């Protein structure tokens, strides 16, 4: 027959080769690099330049102003009191701007 009959062990009885001394369930390590956990979007390979970050924040700030303006226009069209419109738009602007400018990604 073949070499199996001479060795006296069937293929099912041979022990599986062991690759590492890692504990079971341990995640495989990348070759020397520590990978950060990723969210829905993949991580960037490089940081944005100072000019690019500033430009993105200016555009996002314009979006915040647009959102607050839209909110104010909708509230005024519904005959909401002026102080409530001012409070709602002001708080919306401040909260969104705080989230934007505290972000490390932009």
N, CA, C and O atoms as CSV, one atom per row, in Angstrom:
chain,resi,resn,atom,element,x,y,z
A,1,UNK,N,N,0.831,-1.187,0.000
A,1,UNK,CA,C,0.000,0.000,0.000
A,1,UNK,C,C,0.874,1.249,0.000
A,1,UNK,O,O,1.859,1.321,-0.735
A,2,UNK,N,N,0.525,2.206,0.802
A,2,UNK,CA,C,1.307,3.436,0.819
A,2,UNK,C,C,2.061,3.575,2.129
A,2,UNK,O,O,2.149,2.633,2.917
A,3,UNK,N,N,2.599,4.754,2.346
A,3,UNK,CA,C,3.378,5.007,3.554
A,3,UNK,C,C,2.529,4.931,4.810
A,3,UNK,O,O,3.054,4.683,5.895
A,4,UNK,N,N,1.220,5.140,4.678
A,4,UNK,CA,C,0.347,5.122,5.844
A,4,UNK,C,C,0.326,3.748,6.505
A,4,UNK,O,O,0.347,3.645,7.732
A,5,UNK,N,N,0.285,2.717,5.712
A,5,UNK,CA,C,0.239,1.378,6.295
A,5,UNK,C,C,1.559,1.039,6.975
A,5,UNK,O,O,1.566,0.306,7.965
A,6,UNK,N,N,2.654,1.545,6.476
A,6,UNK,CA,C,3.947,1.277,7.097
A,6,UNK,C,C,4.096,2.021,8.412
A,6,UNK,O,O,4.696,1.501,9.353
A,7,UNK,N,N,3.549,3.254,8.491
A,7,UNK,CA,C,3.691,4.023,9.726
A,7,UNK,C,C,2.749,3.499,10.799
A,7,UNK,O,O,3.035,3.630,11.989
A,8,UNK,N,N,1.651,2.920,10.403
A,8,UNK,CA,C,0.717,2.367,11.364
A,8,UNK,C,C,-0.257,3.388,11.919
A,8,UNK,O,O,-0.966,3.084,12.878
A,9,UNK,N,N,-0.321,4.578,11.360
A,9,UNK,CA,C,-1.253,5.593,11.854
A,9,UNK,C,C,-2.081,6.108,10.702
A,9,UNK,O,O,-1.558,6.435,9.637
A,10,UNK,N,N,-3.354,6.173,10.922
A,10,UNK,CA,C,-4.258,6.721,9.919
A,10,UNK,C,C,-4.149,8.244,9.942
A,10,UNK,O,O,-3.700,8.806,10.941
A,11,UNK,N,N,-4.547,8.927,8.866
A,11,UNK,CA,C,-4.445,10.385,8.843
A,11,UNK,C,C,-5.250,11.051,9.946
A,11,UNK,O,O,-4.877,12.130,10.406
A,12,UNK,N,N,-6.345,10.437,10.384
A,12,UNK,CA,C,-7.163,11.048,11.428
A,12,UNK,C,C,-6.473,10.998,12.788
A,12,UNK,O,O,-6.800,11.796,13.666
A,13,UNK,N,N,-5.536,10.091,12.980
A,13,UNK,CA,C,-4.904,9.916,14.281
A,13,UNK,C,C,-3.654,10.769,14.444
A,13,UNK,O,O,-3.139,10.887,15.556
A,14,UNK,N,N,-3.157,11.360,13.377
A,14,UNK,CA,C,-1.949,12.176,13.479
A,14,UNK,C,C,-2.272,13.474,14.199
A,14,UNK,O,O,-3.335,14.051,13.971
A,15,UNK,N,N,-1.383,13.947,15.059
A,15,UNK,CA,C,-1.631,15.225,15.738
A,15,UNK,C,C,-1.472,16.387,14.752
A,15,UNK,O,O,-0.634,16.348,13.852
A,16,UNK,N,N,-2.294,17.412,14.945
A,16,UNK,CA,C,-2.233,18.594,14.091
A,16,UNK,C,C,-0.996,19.408,14.453
A,16,UNK,O,O,-0.635,19.481,15.627
A,17,UNK,N,N,-0.344,20.015,13.477
A,17,UNK,CA,C,0.836,20.823,13.787
A,17,UNK,C,C,0.438,22.055,14.595
A,17,UNK,O,O,-0.612,22.650,14.354
A,18,UNK,N,N,1.277,22.432,15.550
A,18,UNK,CA,C,1.037,23.586,16.403
A,18,UNK,C,C,1.858,24.744,15.860
A,18,UNK,O,O,3.067,24.619,15.665
A,19,UNK,N,N,1.186,25.894,15.610
A,19,UNK,CA,C,1.857,27.027,14.996
A,19,UNK,C,C,2.590,27.873,16.026
A,19,UNK,O,O,3.772,28.166,15.843
A,20,UNK,N,N,1.926,28.273,17.097
A,20,UNK,CA,C,2.508,29.168,18.098
A,20,UNK,C,C,2.155,28.688,19.491
A,20,UNK,O,O,1.424,27.715,19.676
A,21,UNK,N,N,2.693,29.397,20.454
A,21,UNK,CA,C,2.352,29.125,21.842
A,21,UNK,C,C,1.273,30.078,22.332
A,21,UNK,O,O,1.153,30.299,23.537
A,22,UNK,N,N,0.476,30.654,21.416
A,22,UNK,CA,C,-0.580,31.579,21.783
A,22,UNK,C,C,-1.691,30.835,22.507
A,22,UNK,O,O,-1.985,29.685,22.180
A,23,UNK,N,N,-2.313,31.484,23.491
A,23,UNK,CA,C,-3.457,30.852,24.154
A,23,UNK,C,C,-4.622,30.761,23.182
A,23,UNK,O,O,-4.722,31.565,22.255
A,24,UNK,N,N,-5.505,29.788,23.384
A,24,UNK,CA,C,-6.651,29.667,22.482
A,24,UNK,C,C,-7.511,30.920,22.547
A,24,UNK,O,O,-7.729,31.482,23.620
A,25,UNK,N,N,-7.992,31.349,21.395
A,25,UNK,CA,C,-8.845,32.525,21.322
A,25,UNK,C,C,-8.083,33.826,21.219
A,25,UNK,O,O,-8.703,34.886,21.142
A,26,UNK,N,N,-6.765,33.788,21.216
A,26,UNK,CA,C,-5.993,35.017,21.107
A,26,UNK,C,C,-6.026,35.508,19.673
A,26,UNK,O,O,-5.973,34.717,18.731
A,27,UNK,N,N,-6.114,36.822,19.516
A,27,UNK,CA,C,-6.152,37.411,18.174
A,27,UNK,C,C,-4.756,37.375,17.569
A,27,UNK,O,O,-3.774,37.604,18.274
A,28,UNK,N,N,-4.654,37.092,16.284
A,28,UNK,CA,C,-3.341,37.078,15.650
A,28,UNK,C,C,-2.758,38.481,15.590
A,28,UNK,O,O,-3.485,39.440,15.329
A,29,UNK,N,N,-1.477,38.617,15.824
A,29,UNK,CA,C,-0.781,39.888,15.807
A,29,UNK,C,C,-0.303,40.200,14.406
A,29,UNK,O,O,0.136,39.309,13.679
A,30,UNK,N,N,-0.387,41.459,14.027
A,30,UNK,CA,C,0.191,41.884,12.752
A,30,UNK,C,C,1.705,41.910,12.924
A,30,UNK,O,O,2.203,41.964,14.048
A,31,UNK,N,N,2.407,41.872,11.857
A,31,UNK,CA,C,3.860,41.768,11.903
A,31,UNK,C,C,4.482,42.981,12.580
A,31,UNK,O,O,4.923,43.910,11.903
A,32,UNK,N,N,4.521,42.982,13.913
A,32,UNK,CA,C,5.189,44.014,14.675
A,32,UNK,C,C,4.417,45.314,14.813
A,32,UNK,O,O,4.867,46.201,15.539
A,33,UNK,N,N,3.304,45.467,14.167
A,33,UNK,CA,C,2.530,46.698,14.246
A,33,UNK,C,C,1.366,46.528,15.197
A,33,UNK,O,O,0.702,45.492,15.202
A,34,UNK,N,N,1.124,47.536,15.994
A,34,UNK,CA,C,-0.042,47.532,16.877
A,34,UNK,C,C,-1.176,48.207,16.132
A,34,UNK,O,O,-1.095,49.398,15.834
A,35,UNK,N,N,-2.227,47.471,15.826
A,35,UNK,CA,C,-3.338,48.026,15.068
A,35,UNK,C,C,-4.386,48.571,16.010
A,35,UNK,O,O,-4.742,47.939,17.005
A,36,UNK,N,N,-4.875,49.756,15.683
A,36,UNK,CA,C,-5.936,50.364,16.471
A,36,UNK,C,C,-7.265,49.768,16.059
A,36,UNK,O,O,-7.429,49.384,14.902
A,37,UNK,N,N,-8.217,49.679,16.972
A,37,UNK,CA,C,-9.539,49.184,16.579
A,37,UNK,C,C,-10.182,50.181,15.619
A,37,UNK,O,O,-10.025,51.393,15.765
A,38,UNK,N,N,-10.898,49.656,14.648
A,38,UNK,CA,C,-11.525,50.514,13.652
A,38,UNK,C,C,-13.023,50.550,13.862
A,38,UNK,O,O,-13.628,49.591,14.339
A,39,UNK,N,N,-13.600,51.664,13.499
A,39,UNK,CA,C,-15.043,51.815,13.563
A,39,UNK,C,C,-15.653,51.472,12.217
A,39,UNK,O,O,-15.222,50.539,11.540
A,40,UNK,N,N,-16.653,52.237,11.844
A,40,UNK,CA,C,-17.319,51.979,10.572
A,40,UNK,C,C,-16.450,52.367,9.386
A,40,UNK,O,O,-16.524,51.742,8.328
A,41,UNK,N,N,-15.625,53.399,9.557
A,41,UNK,CA,C,-14.745,53.848,8.490
A,41,UNK,C,C,-13.332,53.362,8.757
A,41,UNK,O,O,-12.896,53.354,9.908
A,42,UNK,N,N,-12.618,52.964,7.740
A,42,UNK,CA,C,-11.243,52.516,7.962
A,42,UNK,C,C,-10.352,53.683,8.375
A,42,UNK,O,O,-10.620,54.832,8.026
A,43,UNK,N,N,-9.304,53.383,9.111
A,43,UNK,CA,C,-8.376,54.403,9.560
A,43,UNK,C,C,-7.580,54.981,8.402
A,43,UNK,O,O,-7.409,54.341,7.364
A,44,UNK,N,N,-7.099,56.198,8.597
A,44,UNK,CA,C,-6.305,56.849,7.560
A,44,UNK,C,C,-4.857,56.415,7.682
A,44,UNK,O,O,-4.377,56.134,8.780
A,45,UNK,N,N,-4.165,56.361,6.560
A,45,UNK,CA,C,-2.752,55.991,6.548
A,45,UNK,C,C,-1.880,57.130,7.056
A,45,UNK,O,O,-0.854,56.893,7.694
A,46,UNK,N,N,-2.281,58.358,6.779
A,46,UNK,CA,C,-1.493,59.508,7.209
A,46,UNK,C,C,-2.430,60.568,7.775
A,46,UNK,O,O,-3.631,60.565,7.503
A,47,UNK,N,N,-1.865,61.468,8.561
A,47,UNK,CA,C,-2.651,62.587,9.091
A,47,UNK,C,C,-2.863,63.626,8.018
A,47,UNK,O,O,-2.055,63.755,7.098
A,48,UNK,N,N,-3.944,64.365,8.134
A,48,UNK,CA,C,-4.197,65.459,7.210
A,48,UNK,C,C,-3.238,66.606,7.501
A,48,UNK,O,O,-2.771,66.767,8.628
A,49,UNK,N,N,-2.953,67.390,6.487
A,49,UNK,CA,C,-2.084,68.551,6.678
A,49,UNK,C,C,-2.844,69.628,7.447
A,49,UNK,O,O,-4.065,69.558,7.593
A,50,UNK,N,N,-2.108,70.620,7.936
A,50,UNK,CA,C,-2.713,71.700,8.713
A,50,UNK,C,C,-3.719,72.464,7.853
A,50,UNK,O,O,-4.798,72.824,8.322
A,51,UNK,N,N,-3.364,72.706,6.612
A,51,UNK,CA,C,-4.252,73.445,5.710
A,51,UNK,C,C,-5.525,72.648,5.448
A,51,UNK,O,O,-6.623,73.205,5.458
A,52,UNK,N,N,-5.378,71.352,5.215
A,52,UNK,CA,C,-6.545,70.510,4.945
A,52,UNK,C,C,-7.464,70.439,6.163
A,52,UNK,O,O,-8.684,70.514,6.022
A,53,UNK,N,N,-6.888,70.296,7.356
A,53,UNK,CA,C,-7.711,70.249,8.568
A,53,UNK,C,C,-8.466,71.549,8.778
A,53,UNK,O,O,-9.648,71.534,9.124
A,54,UNK,N,N,-7.784,72.687,8.569
A,54,UNK,CA,C,-8.435,73.984,8.719
A,54,UNK,C,C,-9.570,74.166,7.721
A,54,UNK,O,O,-10.639,74.670,8.067
A,55,UNK,N,N,-9.329,73.751,6.476
A,55,UNK,CA,C,-10.343,73.868,5.443
A,55,UNK,C,C,-11.566,73.016,5.777
A,55,UNK,O,O,-12.700,73.469,5.619
A,56,UNK,N,N,-11.344,71.799,6.234
A,56,UNK,CA,C,-12.457,70.908,6.578
A,56,UNK,C,C,-13.263,71.484,7.736
A,56,UNK,O,O,-14.492,71.414,7.731
A,57,UNK,N,N,-12.584,72.053,8.724
A,57,UNK,CA,C,-13.308,72.634,9.855
A,57,UNK,C,C,-14.099,73.873,9.457
A,57,UNK,O,O,-15.191,74.102,9.977
A,58,UNK,N,N,-13.564,74.669,8.546
A,58,UNK,CA,C,-14.307,75.845,8.079
A,58,UNK,C,C,-15.567,75.415,7.330
A,58,UNK,O,O,-16.641,75.986,7.524
A,59,UNK,N,N,-15.427,74.410,6.479
A,59,UNK,CA,C,-16.597,73.909,5.746
A,59,UNK,C,C,-17.625,73.335,6.717
A,59,UNK,O,O,-18.822,73.574,6.560
A,60,UNK,N,N,-17.173,72.583,7.715
A,60,UNK,CA,C,-18.093,71.995,8.693
A,60,UNK,C,C,-18.763,73.082,9.534
A,60,UNK,O,O,-19.935,72.953,9.887
A,61,UNK,N,N,-18.031,74.148,9.858
A,61,UNK,CA,C,-18.626,75.257,10.602
A,61,UNK,C,C,-19.712,75.927,9.767
A,61,UNK,O,O,-20.751,76.322,10.297
A,62,UNK,N,N,-19.474,76.055,8.469
A,62,UNK,CA,C,-20.516,76.579,7.579
A,62,UNK,C,C,-21.752,75.696,7.574
A,62,UNK,O,O,-22.874,76.197,7.495
A,63,UNK,N,N,-21.555,74.384,7.657
A,63,UNK,CA,C,-22.677,73.454,7.746
A,63,UNK,C,C,-23.459,73.627,9.035
A,63,UNK,O,O,-24.685,73.517,9.045
A,64,UNK,N,N,-22.754,73.896,10.115
A,64,UNK,CA,C,-23.427,74.136,11.400
A,64,UNK,C,C,-24.277,75.399,11.314
A,64,UNK,O,O,-25.412,75.423,11.789
A,65,UNK,N,N,-23.730,76.441,10.711
A,65,UNK,CA,C,-24.487,77.682,10.544
A,65,UNK,C,C,-25.727,77.417,9.681
A,65,UNK,O,O,-26.807,77.936,9.964
A,66,UNK,N,N,-25.571,76.616,8.639
A,66,UNK,CA,C,-26.705,76.272,7.781
A,66,UNK,C,C,-27.783,75.503,8.521
A,66,UNK,O,O,-28.973,75.761,8.339
A,67,UNK,N,N,-27.366,74.553,9.363
A,67,UNK,CA,C,-28.339,73.772,10.144
A,67,UNK,C,C,-29.110,74.675,11.105
A,67,UNK,O,O,-30.330,74.561,11.228
A,68,UNK,N,N,-28.389,75.579,11.791
A,68,UNK,CA,C,-29.044,76.480,12.737
A,68,UNK,C,C,-29.981,77.440,12.004
A,68,UNK,O,O,-31.066,77.744,12.501
A,69,UNK,N,N,-29.573,77.920,10.824
A,69,UNK,CA,C,-30.433,78.811,10.036
A,69,UNK,C,C,-31.701,78.096,9.589
A,69,UNK,O,O,-32.796,78.653,9.658
A,70,UNK,N,N,-31.542,76.862,9.132
A,70,UNK,CA,C,-32.704,76.068,8.722
A,70,UNK,C,C,-33.643,75.838,9.901
A,70,UNK,O,O,-34.860,75.964,9.764
A,71,UNK,N,N,-33.083,75.503,11.051
A,71,UNK,CA,C,-33.900,75.299,12.248
A,71,UNK,C,C,-34.652,76.571,12.607
A,71,UNK,O,O,-35.841,76.520,12.922
A,72,UNK,N,N,-33.967,77.717,12.562
A,72,UNK,CA,C,-34.610,78.994,12.868
A,72,UNK,C,C,-35.722,79.314,11.888
A,72,UNK,O,O,-36.786,79.790,12.287
A,73,UNK,N,N,-35.484,79.054,10.598
A,73,UNK,CA,C,-36.503,79.342,9.590
A,73,UNK,C,C,-37.738,78.472,9.793
A,73,UNK,O,O,-38.864,78.952,9.658
A,74,UNK,N,N,-37.536,77.209,10.112
A,74,UNK,CA,C,-38.678,76.312,10.343
A,74,UNK,C,C,-39.461,76.760,11.580
A,74,UNK,O,O,-40.692,76.774,11.564
A,75,UNK,N,N,-38.757,77.121,12.640
A,75,UNK,CA,C,-39.451,77.550,13.860
A,75,UNK,C,C,-40.217,78.854,13.633
A,75,UNK,O,O,-41.344,78.994,14.108
A,76,UNK,N,N,-39.620,79.809,12.915
A,76,UNK,CA,C,-40.314,81.073,12.648
A,76,UNK,C,C,-41.540,80.844,11.768
A,76,UNK,O,O,-42.575,81.483,11.963
A,77,UNK,N,N,-41.425,79.925,10.790
A,77,UNK,CA,C,-42.575,79.649,9.920
A,77,UNK,C,C,-43.732,78.999,10.686
A,77,UNK,O,O,-44.876,79.034,10.235
A,78,UNK,N,N,-43.431,78.411,11.836
A,78,UNK,CA,C,-44.466,77.788,12.661
A,78,UNK,C,C,-44.953,78.724,13.768
A,78,UNK,O,O,-45.654,78.293,14.684
A,79,UNK,N,N,-44.583,79.999,13.685
A,79,UNK,CA,C,-44.985,81.036,14.652
A,79,UNK,C,C,-44.561,80.712,16.085
A,79,UNK,O,O,-45.341,80.876,17.022
A,80,UNK,N,N,-43.338,80.258,16.242
A,80,UNK,CA,C,-42.779,80.003,17.572
A,80,UNK,C,C,-42.237,81.333,18.101
A,80,UNK,O,O,-41.762,82.171,17.335
A,81,UNK,N,N,-42.316,81.511,19.417
A,81,UNK,CA,C,-41.843,82.749,20.037
A,81,UNK,C,C,-40.366,82.985,19.703
A,81,UNK,O,O,-39.576,82.046,19.595
A,82,UNK,N,N,-40.023,84.249,19.545
A,82,UNK,CA,C,-38.665,84.612,19.136
A,82,UNK,C,C,-37.590,84.131,20.088
A,82,UNK,O,O,-36.528,83.698,19.641
A,83,UNK,N,N,-37.835,84.193,21.396
A,83,UNK,CA,C,-36.808,83.781,22.342
A,83,UNK,C,C,-36.552,82.278,22.263
A,83,UNK,O,O,-35.433,81.826,22.506
A,84,UNK,N,N,-37.581,81.505,21.924
A,84,UNK,CA,C,-37.404,80.062,21.776
A,84,UNK,C,C,-36.596,79.763,20.511
A,84,UNK,O,O,-35.748,78.871,20.505
A,85,UNK,N,N,-36.865,80.511,19.447
A,85,UNK,CA,C,-36.097,80.338,18.210
A,85,UNK,C,C,-34.631,80.656,18.468
A,85,UNK,O,O,-33.748,79.898,18.067
A,86,UNK,N,N,-34.372,81.765,19.131
A,86,UNK,CA,C,-32.994,82.150,19.450
A,86,UNK,C,C,-32.303,81.129,20.336
A,86,UNK,O,O,-31.142,80.789,20.112
A,87,UNK,N,N,-33.014,80.643,21.339
A,87,UNK,CA,C,-32.439,79.646,22.245
A,87,UNK,C,C,-32.132,78.347,21.514
A,87,UNK,O,O,-31.062,77.766,21.697
A,88,UNK,N,N,-33.070,77.888,20.685
A,88,UNK,CA,C,-32.880,76.629,19.964
A,88,UNK,C,C,-31.724,76.715,18.975
A,88,UNK,O,O,-30.894,75.809,18.904
A,89,UNK,N,N,-31.670,77.801,18.214
A,89,UNK,CA,C,-30.592,77.931,17.227
A,89,UNK,C,C,-29.241,78.145,17.906
A,89,UNK,O,O,-28.223,77.615,17.460
A,90,UNK,N,N,-29.238,78.918,18.979
A,90,UNK,CA,C,-27.985,79.152,19.704
A,90,UNK,C,C,-27.429,77.882,20.319
A,90,UNK,O,O,-26.242,77.586,20.178
A,91,UNK,N,N,-28.285,77.129,21.003
A,91,UNK,CA,C,-27.834,75.878,21.616
A,91,UNK,C,C,-27.381,74.862,20.561
A,91,UNK,O,O,-26.378,74.170,20.740
A,92,UNK,N,N,-28.133,74.787,19.469
A,92,UNK,CA,C,-27.746,73.867,18.396
A,92,UNK,C,C,-26.377,74.231,17.845
A,92,UNK,O,O,-25.539,73.353,17.639
A,93,UNK,N,N,-26.144,75.508,17.604
A,93,UNK,CA,C,-24.859,75.954,17.076
A,93,UNK,C,C,-23.719,75.660,18.037
A,93,UNK,O,O,-22.671,75.161,17.628
A,94,UNK,N,N,-23.918,75.964,19.296
A,94,UNK,CA,C,-22.848,75.773,20.285
A,94,UNK,C,C,-22.526,74.287,20.471
A,94,UNK,O,O,-21.356,73.909,20.529
A,95,UNK,N,N,-23.554,73.451,20.564
A,95,UNK,CA,C,-23.319,72.015,20.781
A,95,UNK,C,C,-22.637,71.387,19.573
A,95,UNK,O,O,-21.677,70.632,19.726
A,96,UNK,N,N,-23.125,71.692,18.373
A,96,UNK,CA,C,-22.496,71.118,17.180
A,96,UNK,C,C,-21.070,71.634,16.988
A,96,UNK,O,O,-20.187,70.875,16.590
A,97,UNK,N,N,-20.840,72.913,17.265
A,97,UNK,CA,C,-19.488,73.452,17.137
A,97,UNK,C,C,-18.548,72.826,18.166
A,97,UNK,O,O,-17.387,72.553,17.860
A,98,UNK,N,N,-19.040,72.600,19.378
A,98,UNK,CA,C,-18.205,71.960,20.396
A,98,UNK,C,C,-17.824,70.544,19.971
A,98,UNK,O,O,-16.683,70.120,20.156
A,99,UNK,N,N,-18.773,69.823,19.406
A,99,UNK,CA,C,-18.464,68.467,18.926
A,99,UNK,C,C,-17.455,68.507,17.775
A,99,UNK,O,O,-16.548,67.677,17.703
A,100,UNK,N,N,-17.622,69.471,16.887
A,100,UNK,CA,C,-16.720,69.586,15.743
A,100,UNK,C,C,-15.310,69.939,16.173
A,100,UNK,O,O,-14.355,69.275,15.770
A,101,UNK,N,N,-15.169,70.965,16.978
A,101,UNK,CA,C,-13.841,71.459,17.300
A,101,UNK,C,C,-13.131,70.610,18.353
A,101,UNK,O,O,-11.922,70.749,18.543
A,102,UNK,N,N,-13.861,69.736,19.036
A,102,UNK,CA,C,-13.192,68.836,19.978
A,102,UNK,C,C,-12.759,67.544,19.297
A,102,UNK,O,O,-12.054,66.733,19.899
A,103,UNK,N,N,-13.174,67.345,18.046
A,103,UNK,CA,C,-12.849,66.131,17.326
A,103,UNK,C,C,-11.372,66.093,16.959
A,103,UNK,O,O,-10.816,67.101,16.522
A,104,UNK,N,N,-10.741,64.954,17.129
A,104,UNK,CA,C,-9.340,64.796,16.746
A,104,UNK,C,C,-9.209,64.353,15.297
A,104,UNK,O,O,-8.116,64.389,14.732
A,105,UNK,N,N,-10.304,63.941,14.697
A,105,UNK,CA,C,-10.255,63.425,13.339
A,105,UNK,C,C,-10.217,64.524,12.299
A,105,UNK,O,O,-9.715,64.293,11.199
A,106,UNK,N,N,-10.718,65.690,12.592
A,106,UNK,CA,C,-10.751,66.765,11.596
A,106,UNK,C,C,-9.561,67.661,11.719
A,106,UNK,O,O,-9.428,68.619,10.958
